[in-house]
């Protein structure tokens, strides 16, 4: 697709979603802020050496999932409902997918005030979601992922970045809303 065609498609899709002027008109949800940054590596010990030992992040919990192929330390930067989660991840099996270590900046998580409404609206607007749907994440919040790449059926994706949408709990909605 030529650059001009790409820009025309993007502008046309934006107008169709009530976004022609950059406003949020018509959306049944709001993105509230950054919930997490997930960092993958071959070894959590090496990641902890920097993020916990040197930078001083607090490890809040751990999470292991065969399905997600991940062994994860959930750390925090800041405190209270506005703390940003920094997830330090290594694969359970480096030869299996998802390969949480293959992209060092694995994904960015965003708080959303109404996850089901956001997913429905974004799907109708052509956003491609990764398989798995809405489910419980490592910190106990409902989550889902915007796929890093669009497809023919759903042309909008993260342009190479995996984006996690996280249902904000009431205290986060109140603090950021």
C-alpha positions in Angstrom: 0.0 0.0 0.0 1.4 3.4 -0.9 2.0 6.0 1.8 -0.9 8.2 0.6 -3.3 5.2 0.5 -2.2 4.3 4.0 -2.9 7.8 5.3 -6.3 7.9 3.5 -7.3 4.5 5.1 -6.2 5.7 8.6 -8.1 9.0 8.3 -11.2 7.2 6.9 -11.2 4.6 9.7 -10.7 7.4 12.2 -13.7 9.4 10.8 -15.8 6.2 10.9 -15.0 5.8 14.6 -15.8 9.4 15.5 -12.1 10.2 15.7 -11.7 12.6 12.8 -10.6 15.5 15.0 -8.8 13.4 17.6 -11.7 13.5 20.1 -12.9 10.5 22.1 -16.5 11.0 21.0 -18.5 7.9 20.8 -16.2 5.6 22.7 -17.8 3.6 25.6 -14.5 3.4 27.5 -11.5 5.5 28.5 -7.8 4.5 28.6 -6.8 5.8 32.0 -3.0 5.4 32.1 -0.1 3.0 32.0 -0.7 -0.1 34.1 2.4 -2.0 33.4 5.6 -2.5 31.4 6.6 -6.1 30.8 10.3 -6.9 30.2 11.4 -10.3 29.0 14.8 -12.0 29.3 16.4 -15.4 29.4 16.9 -15.1 33.1 14.8 -13.3 35.7 17.8 -13.3 38.0 19.6 -11.0 35.6 16.5 -8.8 35.2 16.1 -8.6 39.1 19.8 -7.6 39.5 19.0 -4.3 37.7 15.4 -3.6 38.4 15.2 -4.8 42.0 18.7 -4.8 43.4 19.9 -1.6 41.7 16.8 0.4 40.8 15.0 -0.6 44.0 11.7 -1.9 42.7 9.6 -3.9 45.2 8.6 -7.5 44.1 4.9 -7.8 44.9 4.3 -11.3 43.7 5.3 -14.1 41.3 3.3 -15.7 38.6 3.8 -19.0 36.6 1.7 -20.1 33.7 2.4 -23.1 31.4 -0.3 -21.8 29.0 1.5 -18.4 28.7 5.0 -20.0 29.0 6.0 -17.5 31.6 7.7 -17.3 35.0 7.2 -13.8 36.1 8.1 -11.4 39.0 5.5 -8.7 39.4 7.3 -5.6 40.7 6.1 -2.1 41.4 7.3 1.4 40.6 5.6 3.9 42.9 2.8 3.2 45.4 -0.9 3.1 45.8 -3.4 2.8 42.9 -1.1 4.8 40.6 1.9 2.5 40.9 3.1 1.1 37.6 3.7 -2.6 37.4 7.1 -3.7 36.0 6.9 -7.4 35.1 10.2 -9.3 34.8 9.6 -12.4 32.7 11.5 -15.4 31.6 10.1 -18.4 29.6 9.4 -21.7 31.3 10.6 -23.3 28.0 12.8 -21.1 25.8 11.9 -23.2 22.8 8.1 -22.8 23.1 5.8 -19.9 22.3 4.8 -17.5 23.4 8.5 -16.5 23.6 8.3 -13.9 26.4 12.0 -13.3 26.2 12.3 -12.9 22.4 11.3 -9.2 22.5 13.0 -7.6 25.5 10.2 -5.0 25.8 7.5 -7.7 25.8 4.4 -5.5 26.1 2.9 -2.4 27.5 -0.3 -2.6 29.7 -2.9 0.2 29.8 -5.6 0.7 32.4 -9.1 0.8 30.8 -12.3 1.7 32.7 -14.6 -0.7 30.9 -12.7 -3.6 29.3 -15.6 -5.5 27.7 -17.0 -2.3 26.2 -13.4 -1.4 24.9 -13.0 -4.9 23.3 -16.4 -4.8 21.6 -15.9 -1.2 20.3 -12.3 -1.8 19.2 -13.2 -5.1 17.5 -16.0 -3.3 15.5 -13.4 -0.6 14.6 -11.1 -3.2 13.1 -8.6 -3.9 16.0 -7.1 -7.4 16.0 -6.9 -9.1 19.4 -4.6 -11.9 20.3 -6.2 -15.3 21.0 -7.4 -16.0 24.5 -10.0 -13.3 24.9 -10.6 -11.6 28.2 -9.1 -13.5 31.1 -7.5 -13.1 34.5 -3.9 -11.8 34.3 -0.9 -12.2 36.6 -2.1 -9.5 39.1 -5.7 -10.8 39.2 -7.2 -8.2 36.9 -9.2 -9.0 33.8 -7.0 -8.6 30.7 -6.7 -9.1 27.0 -4.1 -8.3 24.3 -4.2 -6.2 21.2 -2.2 -8.2 18.6 1.1 -6.8 17.5 0.0 -7.0 13.8 -3.2 -6.3 12.0 -4.7 -8.8 9.6 -6.9 -8.6 6.5 -10.0 -9.0 8.6 -8.8 -6.7 11.5 -6.3 -4.3 10.0 -5.4 -2.4 13.2 -2.7 -3.9 15.5 0.1 -2.7 17.7 2.5 -2.2 14.7 5.0 -4.6 16.3 4.1 -3.9 19.9 1.9 -6.2 22.0 -0.5 -4.1 24.0 -2.3 -5.4 27.1 -5.6 -3.8 28.1 -6.2 -4.2 31.8 -9.6 -3.7 33.6 -8.9 -0.9 36.1 -10.3 -1.6 39.6 -12.5 1.1 41.2 -9.7 2.9 43.1 -7.7 3.3 39.9 -10.8 4.6 38.0 -11.4 7.1 40.8 -7.7 8.2 40.9 -7.3 8.5 37.2 -10.8 9.1 36.0 
